[in-house]
């Protein structure tokens, strides 16, 4: 299967299936000398793991990460970092009725159409559990970015019709509440809506927002390797994401140029600044020094207990009720996945840009 690797110089390859013995990732291109422990990664995985509250599936996985290579005496060595996360709470019997039935909204039919064979237990590679490897790899990327003074923060902007008030943004609330919203009142209302939706056998979607601070101007490339294009690809690679915005996104299509052009000014320190940030920190595919804002729109969880019309592999029409343990909304657990993918993308772009000027090469090899 192609398509399991991402990045050019900071390369992440994820492997494993939802109901296999384990899954994980191999990270190649991480600079040597970065302080790194399993606990640095575990903090991120704990934000993604299931079974923590009512907004998530009841599947309970420890999601403990093991570093198998690439770290010596607490520091990265510059060699490939192999990460292992064991599956411990599989209930494959919950999927027995799906061996030849295509679940609406899932990748069952398209996997069969492409490969002629699929792992129907939880969706195999199409399962959300694949993202555990990405999160582990993203935690390492974020650790590298931290050394450069760059932070990546993602939270839930909305669930269903409930939207967080960002004027009361509180990162600590987003990191600890059930919905990953930065607004306690919105979190309460979203939980009430989720409870009603679960009781009816249905699910909800929502919006995630990631803000990347501290990226200097000049990161990214024009034409086919634009930073915003790669961030959009990174976000869209997350299962259930159906749309991505950078900055004001779709809203700019209803504005005049004078409203969204982000005028420049000269700061006291001589640097170039903008008076606004409608562009979301990227111009011409290259960072402009302002905060980079990425928004991802997530569809409702397709696994619902309501009866649904579908067909089986023989083309027979059947009615399906999906069994098993599923998230009533994907967003709270996907927030850290978006954060990870954005960290990976920005770090990769920065590494790729190191040879953009001859002065950079002289500084590295002649001085």
Number of C-alpha atoms within 10 A of each C-alpha: 5 4 7 11 14 19 20 14 15 22 18 25 18 24 20 20 22 23 22 15 12 15 24 26 25 23 28 20 17 25 15 14 14 17 17 19 17 16 12 14 23 18 12 21 26 18 19 22 20 22 17 16 11 15 23 23 18 15 17 16 17 15 21 16 20 17 18 12 15 20 22 12 9 13 15 21 18 16 15 18 21 19 23 21 22 17 20 15 12 16 13 14 11 14 15 12 14 20 14 17 22 21 23 17 13 17 19 24 19 12 18 15 11 9 9 9 10 20 19 25 22 23 22 20 24 20 18 19 23 22 28 26 27 28 29 30 31 27 26 26 24 23 18 22 20 13 11 13 11 18 18 22 20 27 30 27 27 25 28 17 12 17 19 22 15 11 8 10 15 14 15 12 17 22 18 12 16 20 32 27 34 26 24 20 13 19 24 16 16 23 17 11 16 22 16 13 16 18 10 12 14 19 25 21 20 22 22 26 21 23 19 21 17 16 23 17 15 16 24 27 19 12 10 9 13 20 26 27 17 20 22 21 15 21 27 19 14 20 18 22 22 13 14 21 19 22 20 16 15 11 11 15 10 7 10 9 10 8 11 16 15 16 12 11 12 10 10 8 6 8 9 13 17 17 10 15 20 19 21 24 27 25 17 13 20 20 24 23 21 20 22 24 24 26 24 25 21 25 20 22 19 21 22 24 18 15 12 13 13 15 17 17 13 8 10 9 12 13 13 21 14 20 16 16 18 22 24 24 28 27 34 28 25 27 26 31 29 33 28 28 29 29 29 28 26 27 25 23 23 19 17 17 15 14 13 12 9 9 12 13 13 11 9 10 8 8 6
